Amino acid sequence: FLPSASPFIFRKLAGCTLFITGASRGIGKAIALKAAKDGANIVIAAKTAEPHPTLPGTIYTAAAEIEAAGGKALPCIVNVREEQQIINAVEKAVKTFGGIDILVNNASAISLTGTLETETKKVNLMMDVNVRGTYLTSKTCLPHLRKSRNPHILNLSPPMNLNPMWFKNHCAYTISKYGMSMCVLGMAEEFRGEVAVNALWPKTAIHTAAMDMLGGSGIEKQCRKTDILADAAYCILTKPKSFTGNFIIDEVLLREEGVKDFDVYAIAPGHPLMPDFFLDEKKLSRSQHEGPDGAKVNTESGPAKPSSPVAETFRVIQGAMSEEYVRTTQGVFQFELSGEEGGTWYIDLKTKGGSAGFGKPPVTADVVMSMSSADFVKMFTGKLKPTLAFMSGKLRIKGNMTLAIKLEKMLTQLNSKL
């Protein structure tokens, strides 16, 4: 396997027909364009036929790009909430291209809201698009997929991590995404030996129109391009159908395939990246287990063991950033953490707006703090006073001590949110 920048020796998806939901923009379109370069047939099953006031692209503009890339395109108006529209598009695809080899369930709805803040119509939308839409599209395509030489279903959904922190802030969204993952779990077993069924999820935030709406301006610097998912999807879809039942993280797979340069996927190479939802750091490095057919499967189930949710802590810190904190602190803090969620993290309370996340800070740190990740979480949740941590040797501080004391004051204000 070679990254997208390199020409492929074999056009592995030439003549294959891919049915991709939500392919008019974003991740779905990126996967379509990657396959189109091989000369694949792409069914663009999406609902945007007229230009959207704020979102780029329609099924027709996507079709033009796919044809230009070397593929054949069939744009179909499909709202996955409408079963008849799915059935019509599948029939049209089979009539046009003679069958369906690959289904990519990419269409998704998101609302990162708490239980009391999520309107019923939003709950219905997420359950209808994410769970029901994925289930019905799979059901409708399966009779045709079973006739293919190397059929695949790929759902853009996460590994099922039952750590409560992934449920508490957006319960409805989590249920709906895990519903897609449960389709993988069930259908992979039900159609084992006939159709490969896998899930793909990004390790970091991916820059799409949806991410711009969720994260606001400047968020793109913390994201990767959709190309990384397109390359990972291509790798999965060109594997034999015995590769099934896997919950795949894009970067983990590409590293296994020999990709070393991940800067090519970054919007702003060198800038710290935002970790995606549903991934605990320890899960990414934990080795996966091989199934009876040699495919790698994640056998973890049940609630995650209590771990230091460093990534979640930084997500909350990022959300709590304010001009006031930046104005009154004027400092950049680097954290060198050891233990399960080790690595370098930072809080920038000097640059306009402030930022926090994984990696080195965008500018040189004024204070470098070294401690274990477990003690870091205790400190940020008020269970361990920074002064006590310092006095007992659990925390080592290099740099400006006055700023370190300022951070302690900010922590007491943040504790209620963590």
NUROKOL-784863 format. One record per residue (C-alpha): x, y negated, z; residue in three letters. Coordinates in steps of 0.1 Angstrom, whole numbers, padded with zeros to 4 digits. Layout:
<rs>
R       X       Y       Z   resn
R       X       Y       Z    Ala
...
</rs>
This chain:
<rs>
R       X       Y       Z   resn
R    0000    0000    0000    Phe
R    0012   -0035   -0009    Leu
R   -0001   -0069    0002    Pro
R   -0023   -0089   -0021    Ser
R    0006   -0110   -0034    Ala
R    0022   -0080   -0051    Ser
R    0008   -0063   -0083    Pro
R   -0006   -0029   -0077    Phe
R    0009    0000   -0096    Ile
R   -0025    0018   -0097    Phe
R   -0058    0002   -0101    Arg
R   -0074    0024   -0076    Lys
R   -0109    0009   -0077    Leu
R   -0112    0006   -0115    Ala
R   -0147    0015   -0126    Gly
R   -0159    0019   -0090    Cys
R   -0192    0002   -0080    Thr
R   -0192   -0018   -0048    Leu
R   -0225   -0030   -0032    Phe
R   -0215   -0059   -0009    Ile
R   -0240   -0077    0013    Thr
R   -0233   -0114    0020    Gly
R   -0208   -0115   -0009    Ala
R   -0216   -0151   -0021    Ser
R   -0189   -0165    0002    Arg
R   -0164   -0158    0030    Gly
R   -0152   -0123    0039    Ile
R   -0177   -0106    0016    Gly
R   -0165   -0125   -0015    Lys
R   -0128   -0120   -0006    Ala
R   -0134   -0082   -0005    Ile
R   -0152   -0085   -0038    Ala
R   -0124   -0104   -0055    Leu
R   -0098   -0080   -0043    Lys
R   -0117   -0051   -0058    Ala
R   -0124   -0071   -0090    Ala
R   -0087   -0074   -0097    Lys
R   -0087   -0036   -0101    Asp
R   -0116   -0039   -0126    Gly
R   -0144   -0028   -0102    Ala
R   -0181   -0034   -0106    Asn
R   -0195   -0057   -0078    Ile
R   -0231   -0060   -0068    Val
R   -0234   -0093   -0050    Ile
R   -0263   -0087   -0026    Ala
R   -0268   -0121   -0010    Ala
R   -0296   -0146   -0005    Lys
R   -0280   -0178   -0017    Thr
R   -0293   -0183   -0052    Ala
R   -0297   -0221   -0050    Glu
R   -0267   -0243   -0037    Pro
R   -0269   -0246    0001    His
R   -0267   -0282    0015    Pro
R   -0237   -0274    0038    Thr
R   -0223   -0239    0028    Leu
R   -0203   -0234   -0004    Pro
R   -0212   -0209   -0031    Gly
R   -0241   -0189   -0046    Thr
R   -0245   -0154   -0059    Ile
R   -0239   -0169   -0094    Tyr
R   -0207   -0189   -0086    Thr
R   -0194   -0157   -0069    Ala
R   -0203   -0137   -0100    Ala
R   -0183   -0161   -0122    Ala
R   -0152   -0157   -0099    Glu
R   -0155   -0119   -0099    Ile
R   -0157   -0118   -0137    Glu
R   -0127   -0142   -0139    Ala
R   -0107   -0119   -0116    Ala
R   -0113   -0089   -0139    Gly
R   -0144   -0073   -0125    Gly
R   -0180   -0069   -0136    Lys
R   -0206   -0087   -0115    Ala
R   -0243   -0081   -0108    Leu
R   -0258   -0110   -0088    Pro
R   -0289   -0099   -0068    Cys
R   -0310   -0120   -0046    Ile
R   -0311   -0099   -0014    Val
R   -0322   -0110    0021    Asn
R   -0313   -0079    0041    Val
R   -0343   -0086    0063    Arg
R   -0365   -0076    0034    Glu
R   -0364   -0039    0027    Glu
R   -0380   -0042   -0008    Gln
R   -0353   -0066   -0019    Gln
R   -0326   -0041   -0008    Ile
R   -0344   -0012   -0027    Ile
R   -0348   -0034   -0058    Asn
R   -0311   -0044   -0058    Ala
R   -0299   -0008   -0053    Val
R   -0321    0004   -0082    Glu
R   -0308   -0024   -0104    Lys
R   -0272   -0015   -0095    Ala
R   -0277    0022   -0103    Val
R   -0294    0013   -0136    Lys
R   -0266   -0012   -0145    Thr
R   -0235    0007   -0134    Phe
R   -0247    0043   -0132    Gly
R   -0243    0047   -0094    Gly
R   -0228    0033   -0062    Ile
R   -0194    0043   -0048    Asp
R   -0189    0019   -0019    Ile
R   -0212   -0001    0004    Leu
R   -0198   -0030    0024    Val
R   -0222   -0042    0051    Asn
R   -0209   -0077    0056    Asn
R   -0240   -0098    0060    Ala
R   -0243   -0111    0095    Ser
R   -0260   -0137    0117    Ala
R   -0244   -0153    0148    Ile
R   -0256   -0173    0178    Ser
R   -0231   -0175    0207    Leu
R   -0258   -0184    0232    Thr
R   -0268   -0171    0267    Gly
R   -0299   -0151    0273    Thr
R   -0320   -0181    0284    Leu
R   -0307   -0204    0256    Glu
R   -0313   -0179    0227    Thr
R   -0346   -0186    0210    Glu
R   -0367   -0155    0201    Thr
R   -0364   -0163    0164    Lys
R   -0326   -0163    0168    Lys
R   -0327   -0129    0186    Val
R   -0350   -0115    0158    Asn
R   -0326   -0129    0131    Leu
R   -0295   -0113    0146    Met
R   -0312   -0079    0152    Met
R   -0329   -0080    0117    Asp
R   -0297   -0089    0098    Val
R   -0270   -0072    0118    Asn
R   -0286   -0040    0130    Val
R   -0317   -0034    0109    Arg
R   -0302   -0048    0077    Gly
R   -0271   -0027    0080    Thr
R   -0291    0004    0088    Tyr
R   -0316    0000    0059    Leu
R   -0290   -0009    0033    Thr
R   -0270    0022    0044    Ser
R   -0301    0043    0042    Lys
R   -0310    0030    0007    Thr
R   -0275    0035   -0007    Cys
R   -0267    0069    0009    Leu
R   -0285    0091   -0017    Pro
R   -0264    0074   -0044    His
R   -0232    0074   -0023    Leu
R   -0234    0112   -0019    Arg
R   -0231    0116   -0056    Lys
R   -0198    0096   -0058    Ser
R   -0164    0113   -0058    Arg
R   -0150    0092   -0030    Asn
R   -0178    0073   -0013    Pro
R   -0174    0048    0015    His
R   -0195    0027    0038    Ile
R   -0176   -0001    0056    Leu
R   -0193   -0022    0083    Asn
R   -0178   -0055    0093    Leu
R   -0182   -0048    0130    Ser
R   -0161   -0044    0162    Pro
R   -0149   -0015    0182    Pro
R   -0174   -0009    0210    Met
R   -0157   -0024    0241    Asn
R   -0181   -0022    0270    Leu
R   -0162   -0047    0291    Asn
R   -0190   -0069    0306    Pro
R   -0171   -0101    0297    Met
R   -0181   -0095    0260    Trp
R   -0217   -0094    0270    Phe
R   -0221   -0122    0296    Lys
R   -0219   -0152    0273    Asn
R   -0238   -0140    0242    His
R   -0257   -0109    0251    Cys
R   -0280   -0108    0220    Ala
R   -0251   -0113    0195    Tyr
R   -0230   -0086    0212    Thr
R   -0259   -0061    0211    Ile
R   -0265   -0068    0174    Ser
R   -0228   -0064    0164    Lys
R   -0225   -0032    0185    Tyr
R   -0256   -0020    0167    Gly
R   -0237   -0022    0135    Met
R   -0208   -0002    0152    Ser
R   -0233    0024    0164    Met
R   -0243    0029    0128    Cys
R   -0207    0038    0121    Val
R   -0205    0062    0150    Leu
R   -0237    0080    0141    Gly
R   -0235    0080    0103    Met
R   -0198    0090    0102    Ala
R   -0207    0122    0121    Glu
R   -0240    0128    0102    Glu
R   -0223    0125    0068    Phe
R   -0189    0139    0077    Arg
R   -0173    0155    0046    Gly
R   -0197    0137    0023    Glu
R   -0194    0100    0029    Val
R   -0167    0081    0048    Ala
R   -0181    0056    0073    Val
R   -0158    0031    0090    Asn
R   -0158   -0003    0108    Ala
R   -0133   -0032    0102    Leu
R   -0127   -0061    0125    Trp
R   -0102   -0089    0125    Pro
R   -0076   -0093    0153    Lys
R   -0078   -0131    0151    Thr
R   -0104   -0156    0141    Ala
R   -0109   -0158    0103    Ile
R   -0115   -0192    0086    His
R   -0149   -0192    0070    Thr
R   -0177   -0217    0067    Ala
R   -0193   -0201    0098    Ala
R   -0162   -0206    0118    Met
R   -0161   -0243    0108    Asp
R   -0197   -0247    0121    Met
R   -0189   -0228    0154    Leu
R   -0155   -0243    0161    Gly
R   -0156   -0278    0147    Gly
R   -0128   -0297    0131    Ser
R   -0092   -0285    0135    Gly
R   -0103   -0249    0143    Ile
R   -0089   -0237    0110    Glu
R   -0053   -0240    0122    Lys
R   -0060   -0212    0147    Gln
R   -0074   -0189    0120    Cys
R   -0062   -0166    0093    Arg
R   -0074   -0165    0057    Lys
R   -0101   -0140    0046    Thr
R   -0073   -0123    0025    Asp
R   -0062   -0103    0055    Ile
R   -0096   -0086    0057    Leu
R   -0097   -0081    0019    Ala
R   -0063   -0063    0020    Asp
R   -0073   -0042    0050    Ala
R   -0107   -0033    0034    Ala
R   -0089   -0023    0001    Tyr
R   -0067    0000    0021    Cys
R   -0096    0017    0038    Ile
R   -0117    0020    0006    Leu
R   -0089    0036   -0013    Thr
R   -0084    0063    0013    Lys
R   -0100    0098    0010    Pro
R   -0135    0103    0024    Lys
R   -0120    0124    0052    Ser
R   -0109    0091    0067    Phe
R   -0140    0084    0087    Thr
R   -0154    0073    0120    Gly
R   -0127    0048    0126    Asn
R   -0129    0014    0142    Phe
R   -0101   -0005    0125    Ile
R   -0084   -0037    0134    Ile
R   -0070   -0055    0103    Asp
R   -0035   -0063    0116    Glu
R   -0030   -0029    0133    Val
R   -0038   -0011    0100    Leu
R   -0017   -0033    0078    Leu
R    0013   -0029    0101    Arg
R    0009    0009    0099    Glu
R    0008    0004    0061    Glu
R    0042   -0014    0062    Gly
R    0031   -0050    0060    Val
R    0056   -0072    0080    Lys
R    0049   -0108    0070    Asp
R    0017   -0120    0085    Phe
R    0025   -0157    0080    Asp
R    0011   -0153    0045    Val
R   -0024   -0148    0060    Tyr
R   -0022   -0179    0083    Ala
R   -0039   -0211    0075    Ile
R   -0012   -0229    0094    Ala
R    0019   -0206    0096    Pro
R    0035   -0207    0131    Gly
R    0004   -0222    0148    His
R   -0010   -0201    0176    Pro
R   -0039   -0180    0165    Leu
R   -0072   -0176    0183    Met
R   -0080   -0139    0193    Pro
R   -0113   -0126    0180    Asp
R   -0142   -0115    0201    Phe
R   -0145   -0080    0216    Phe
R   -0108   -0072    0217    Leu
R   -0088   -0068    0249    Asp
R   -0051   -0072    0243    Glu
R   -0044   -0038    0259    Lys
R   -0067   -0020    0234    Lys
R   -0048   -0033    0204    Leu
R   -0015   -0018    0215    Ser
R   -0030    0015    0229    Arg
R   -0024    0044    0205    Ser
R   -0054    0057    0188    Gln
R   -0062    0094    0188    His
R   -0062    0117    0158    Glu
R   -0094    0135    0150    Gly
R   -0096    0171    0137    Pro
R   -0093    0160    0101    Asp
R   -0062    0139    0108    Gly
R   -0081    0106    0107    Ala
R   -0074    0082    0135    Lys
R   -0103    0077    0158    Val
R   -0107    0057    0189    Asn
R   -0120    0081    0216    Thr
R   -0125    0055    0243    Glu
R   -0159    0051    0257    Ser
R   -0175    0039    0289    Gly
R   -0168    0006    0305    Pro
R   -0132   -0007    0300    Ala
R   -0110   -0003    0331    Lys
R   -0107   -0035    0351    Pro
R   -0081   -0055    0333    Ser
R   -0067   -0090    0334    Ser
R   -0089   -0108    0308    Pro
R   -0062   -0133    0299    Val
R   -0077   -0140    0264    Ala
R   -0111   -0147    0279    Glu
R   -0096   -0171    0305    Thr
R   -0079   -0190    0277    Phe
R   -0111   -0191    0257    Arg
R   -0129   -0207    0287    Val
R   -0100   -0232    0292    Ile
R   -0102   -0241    0255    Gln
R   -0139   -0247    0259    Gly
R   -0135   -0268    0290    Ala
R   -0109   -0292    0273    Met
R   -0118   -0328    0275    Ser
R   -0103   -0362    0266    Glu
R   -0104   -0369    0303    Glu
R   -0082   -0339    0312    Tyr
R   -0058   -0349    0285    Val
R   -0057   -0385    0295    Arg
R   -0051   -0378    0332    Thr
R   -0027   -0349    0328    Thr
R   -0004   -0357    0298    Gln
R    0015   -0324    0300    Gly
R    0022   -0292    0280    Val
R    0023   -0259    0299    Phe
R    0038   -0227    0287    Gln
R    0030   -0194    0304    Phe
R    0054   -0164    0301    Glu
R    0032   -0135    0313    Leu
R    0043   -0099    0321    Ser
R    0022   -0068    0324    Gly
R   -0007   -0055    0304    Glu
R   -0016   -0087    0287    Glu
R    0019   -0101    0286    Gly
R    0033   -0126    0261    Gly
R    0035   -0163    0257    Thr
R    0004   -0185    0261    Trp
R    0000   -0223    0264    Tyr
R   -0022   -0252    0275    Ile
R   -0016   -0285    0257    Asp
R   -0030   -0314    0277    Leu
R   -0009   -0340    0259    Lys
R   -0020   -0339    0223    Thr
R   -0053   -0356    0213    Lys
R   -0082   -0334    0223    Gly
R   -0060   -0307    0239    Gly
R   -0057   -0270    0231    Ser
R   -0050   -0237    0246    Ala
R   -0042   -0202    0233    Gly
R   -0018   -0175    0225    Phe
R    0018   -0182    0214    Gly
R    0042   -0211    0219    Lys
R    0027   -0246    0223    Pro
R    0026   -0269    0192    Pro
R    0050   -0292    0209    Val
R    0078   -0285    0235    Thr
R    0065   -0275    0269    Ala
R    0070   -0298    0299    Asp
R    0065   -0269    0323    Val
R    0072   -0232    0319    Val
R    0055   -0209    0343    Met
R    0064   -0172    0346    Ser
R    0042   -0147    0364    Met
R    0023   -0114    0359    Ser
R   -0009   -0115    0338    Ser
R   -0029   -0101    0368    Ala
R   -0017   -0129    0391    Asp
R   -0023   -0155    0363    Phe
R   -0060   -0145    0362    Val
R   -0062   -0146    0400    Lys
R   -0047   -0180    0399    Met
R   -0072   -0193    0373    Phe
R   -0102   -0178    0390    Thr
R   -0093   -0193    0424    Gly
R   -0083   -0161    0441    Lys
R   -0046   -0171    0443    Leu
R   -0035   -0206    0452    Lys
R   -0007   -0218    0428    Pro
R    0013   -0231    0458    Thr
R    0010   -0198    0476    Leu
R    0020   -0179    0444    Ala
R    0050   -0202    0441    Phe
R    0061   -0198    0477    Met
R    0057   -0160    0476    Ser
R    0078   -0157    0444    Gly
R    0049   -0145    0423    Lys
R    0051   -0177    0402    Leu
R    0083   -0192    0389    Arg
R    0083   -0228    0376    Ile
R    0108   -0245    0353    Lys
R    0105   -0282    0344    Gly
R    0083   -0310    0357    Asn
R    0070   -0301    0392    Met
R    0048   -0332    0393    Thr
R    0029   -0319    0362    Leu
R    0026   -0284    0378    Ala
R    0008   -0300    0407    Ile
R   -0015   -0319    0383    Lys
R   -0024   -0285    0367    Leu
R   -0033   -0272    0402    Glu
R   -0059   -0300    0405    Lys
R   -0074   -0292    0371    Met
R   -0077   -0255    0381    Leu
R   -0099   -0264    0411    Thr
R   -0123   -0282    0387    Gln
R   -0122   -0253    0363    Leu
R   -0128   -0225    0388    Asn
R   -0165   -0229    0387    Ser
R   -0165   -0220    0350    Lys
R   -0143   -0190    0352    Leu
</rs>
